[in-house]
Amino acid sequence: MSAATQRSAGVISRFFFHSAYPTLKLGSQRPLKEDDLPELGKLESPRHNRLKIEKVWAEEVKSGRMNLGRALLADFITSTWKAQLLAFINFLARIGQAYALGLLMEEFGRYDSNAASMSEKVVDAKMAYIYAGLLTVCGLIAFPSKQHSF
């Protein structure tokens, strides 16, 4: 399978790994050789990575700091800010889910102290629906933000 075939594969084909199927099938029949694997894309090539690191280092030298670790960290942060933002949104949504679930469980666990027996529960259905809705909304936010990172 050529790199062009892999890059030109549709979204669904890539999602279900149909474009990689010939390579996977060949690998299940015998050990793969280097010739069996597709060429690396431009962004994954060692030449591209070397040029990028040289550019980052040149900018760091220009600034006068000359710290490669700091330069690589700054480049990493600036190149992955979208993924970091989605991870933070996912983090907040999961906290929201846990909080809403706790409130919902607390709502169902309430008892009326003036009731004749302790088995008579007093549940505010309106609040229970609000907590269940909040739980659902947080789940709907958490799922796509988590899946986007893959």
LINURPE-V443370 format. One record per backbone hydrogen bond with DSSP energy under -1.0 kcal/mol. NH is the residue of the N-H (numbers start at 1). CO is the residue of the C=O. If there is no record, write none. Layout:
# LINURPE-V443370
nh: [NH;NH]
co: [CO;CO]
This chain:
# LINURPE-V443370
nh: [6;7;8;14;15;16;18;24;25;26;27;28;30;36;49;50;51;52;53;54;55;56;57;58;59;60;61;62;63;65;66;71;72;73;74;75;76;77;78;79;80;84;85;86;87;88;89;90;91;92;93;94;95;96;97;98;99;100;101;102;103;104;105;106;107;108;109;112;115;120;125;128;129;130;131;132;133;134;135;136;137;138;139;140;141;142;143;145;146;147;148;150]
co: [2;3;4;10;11;12;13;20;21;22;23;24;26;33;45;46;47;48;49;50;51;52;53;54;55;56;57;58;59;60;60;67;68;69;70;71;72;73;74;75;76;80;81;82;83;84;85;86;87;88;89;90;91;92;93;94;95;96;97;98;99;100;101;102;103;104;105;120;112;117;123;124;125;126;127;128;129;130;131;132;133;134;135;136;137;138;139;141;142;143;144;147]
